[in-house]
Amino acid sequence: MRTLLRARLDTHAGNEVIRDGTMPDAVQGLLDELKPEAAYFAAMDGGRTCLMVFDLDDPSRIPAVAEKLFLDLEAEVELVPVMNHEDLKKGLAALKKG
């Protein structure tokens, strides 16, 4: 299932991983693990935020994804099922048939 990950890092924890030089490795590890179709990084709600769209093929992966962000970066994490335009068109077309 296409899923949007939004992770907002704790400011103090984010400062620490930037100062100790481990932020690039943390980001690359997440990219390597999730293989997102899109990844964006921004300041949102006053903090460093990562937005990634990836395929969550098995809900049992949620702890592996979320706990790493909770523990290593003290992040607030949201995982939301999302659709692209093609998915929306397919879903709307199915409504017409019903």
Backbone torsions as a table, in degrees:
resi	resn	phi	psi	omega
1	MET	NA	131.1	177.2
2	ARG	-64.3	128.7	-173.5
3	THR	-134.1	138.9	174.1
4	LEU	-97.4	123.3	173.5
5	LEU	-100.8	127.3	172.9
6	ARG	-123.0	117.1	178.9
7	ALA	-122.7	119.3	177.8
8	ARG	-107.4	116.5	-175.8
9	LEU	-75.8	142.9	169.9
10	ASP	-62.3	135.9	-175.6
11	THR	-60.9	-46.8	-178.9
12	HIS	-62.6	-47.8	179.7
13	ALA	-63.2	-39.7	177.3
14	GLY	-63.0	-41.4	177.0
15	ASN	-59.9	-41.8	-178.3
16	GLU	-63.5	-45.7	-178.4
17	VAL	-71.3	-23.8	173.6
18	ILE	-74.6	-45.7	-179.8
19	ARG	-63.3	-40.7	-176.8
20	ASP	-85.7	-1.0	174.0
21	GLY	81.9	9.7	-177.4
22	THR	-93.3	-4.3	-179.5
23	MET	-59.4	-46.5	179.5
24	PRO	-58.7	-39.7	179.0
25	ASP	-66.9	-38.8	178.9
26	ALA	-63.6	-44.5	179.5
27	VAL	-65.4	-45.9	-178.9
28	GLN	-63.7	-38.6	177.7
29	GLY	-60.9	-41.6	178.4
30	LEU	-65.7	-43.3	177.8
31	LEU	-62.3	-42.8	-179.9
32	ASP	-65.2	-39.1	-178.0
33	GLU	-72.7	-45.7	-173.3
34	LEU	-87.9	-25.4	-176.4
35	LYS	47.4	59.2	-174.9
36	PRO	-67.8	151.7	173.3
37	GLU	-77.9	-19.7	176.3
38	ALA	-153.9	144.2	177.2
39	ALA	-142.4	132.2	-179.6
40	TYR	-134.9	150.8	-179.0
41	PHE	-132.1	131.1	-174.2
42	ALA	-154.8	167.0	169.2
43	ALA	-93.8	115.5	179.7
44	MET	-133.7	142.2	179.2
45	ASP	50.7	34.4	175.8
46	GLY	80.2	11.5	-178.7
47	GLY	-144.9	165.7	176.5
48	ARG	-65.7	128.2	-174.5
49	THR	-132.9	139.8	176.7
50	CYS	-115.4	132.1	175.9
51	LEU	-122.7	124.4	179.1
52	MET	-136.4	140.5	173.2
53	VAL	-110.1	122.5	-176.3
54	PHE	-145.2	168.4	179.2
55	ASP	-91.8	113.2	174.7
56	LEU	-93.3	90.6	-172.8
57	ASP	-75.8	-18.4	-177.8
58	ASP	-148.8	121.9	-178.6
59	PRO	-59.9	-19.8	178.5
60	SER	-68.2	-10.3	175.4
61	ARG	-78.4	-13.7	-176.0
62	ILE	-55.0	-49.3	179.1
63	PRO	-58.9	-39.4	-179.9
64	ALA	-63.7	-36.0	179.3
65	VAL	-76.6	-52.7	-172.7
66	ALA	-72.1	-43.9	-175.2
67	GLU	-62.5	-36.2	177.7
68	LYS	-60.0	-42.0	179.5
69	LEU	-71.3	-40.1	177.1
70	PHE	-61.4	-50.4	-173.0
71	LEU	-75.1	-47.5	-173.6
72	ASP	-80.0	-33.3	-173.3
73	LEU	-122.4	3.1	-178.4
74	GLU	48.8	43.6	-175.1
75	ALA	-86.1	152.9	165.3
76	GLU	-87.6	129.7	-172.3
77	VAL	-123.6	134.0	172.4
78	GLU	-127.0	137.5	173.4
79	LEU	-124.3	120.9	-173.3
80	VAL	-130.3	127.2	173.4
81	PRO	-64.2	135.2	-179.2
82	VAL	-135.6	163.9	178.2
83	MET	-123.7	150.9	167.2
84	ASN	-93.8	-176.7	-176.9
85	HIS	-62.3	-41.0	179.5
86	GLU	-62.3	-42.1	177.8
87	ASP	-61.3	-42.9	-179.7
88	LEU	-63.4	-45.5	178.9
89	LYS	-59.3	-43.2	178.8
90	LYS	-62.1	-44.5	179.1
91	GLY	-64.8	-40.9	179.0
92	LEU	-68.3	-36.4	177.5
93	ALA	-64.8	-36.0	178.4
94	ALA	-66.1	-27.8	177.7
95	LEU	-66.0	-37.6	-179.1
96	LYS	-66.0	-31.6	-177.9
97	LYS	-76.5	-25.1	-174.2
98	GLY	-81.1	NA	NA
